[in-house]
Amino acid sequence: MAGNVCMAAIFMMAGAVVQANQCSSGGESPSDEKSQNSVSLLQTKLHTSDVMSSSLTNGGTFTLQGRWFPRKSGVPMSCAIPICSRNCSQGAECCATQMFNALSEITSWMKENDVKYSLLFGTLLGAHRDKDIIQWTGDLDIGIYAKDVVKLTMQKDIPWSFGYQDSFTIPRGCDNNLDSSFPGKLSKFQMGGSGFCADGDPSCSYYVDLYVIDSPLHGGNIAKKCLASSLDSDGHLKQKVVEIRGKEFDAPAAVEDCLVAEYGADWKTPDSSESFHGL
């Protein structure tokens, strides 16, 4: 009696189990050569489409080991950004206050939803040097992990839009609180292009940069120098807390090493030009 014969190959690649089945009808089993060809083809496709190498991970080793990253998620991003002032630091009309409120709300959501994060770059500098948001800065800088990107882009709990597409390079975010108590006007638009606000753009006061620290092409390479001194021997990121306006936020353990690596030995001196991306 003729039967159906199946051969299965199971692979552990790119953090997932992939099963390839090859079946034939009749009394003869598939040849070893055909089975091997199928295995080789699947391995090649998995390797070229999904497997990436990295220098940082929250999983212990200093490699990404094929962590998946979306090509597009959460776009187009709808924004409703307060048109705030950089001529002040205290008060609801000030960008520093609006950005502090945004940072507080976003990181509180992250804590509640098991999203590990770390302040980086200008936001870390302001926290460590000034215990505040730098008055003239244009963005919030937050490090996250690849596993949480889609969780952020899909969330509807807080009035913030997060998105990623290839032109963004890294995931980005913008305020989208249509019920905001901000005393001034809101700028409503859809974020496109590179996903960030240009210096001097009157319609876009600030935005969020999300550096995916375990994906080199999506922020990992940018953050690598900052985080190098905060990694233990197994590649785990060691952390401490820093304060902004009396609220604690997670940060790399070796804060000053990060700041020296990014801004040089004079990181303590504020930028006299007060530029959009300055110190």
Buried (B, 14 or more C-beta within 10 A) or exposed (E): EEEEBEBEBEBEBBBEEBEBEBEBEEEEEBEEEEBEEBBEEBBEEBEEEBBBEBBBBBBEEBBBBBBBBBEEBBBEBBBBBBBBBBEEBEEBBBBBBBBBBBBBBBBEBBEEEEBBBBBBBBBBBBBBBBEBBBBBBBBBBBBBBBBBBBBBBEBEEBBBBBBBBEEBBBBBBBBBBEEBEBEBEBBEBEBEEEBBBEEEEEEBBBBBBBBBBBBBBBBBBBBBEBBBBBBEEEBBBEBEEBEBBEBEBBBBBBBEBBBBBBBEEEBEEBBEEEEBEBB
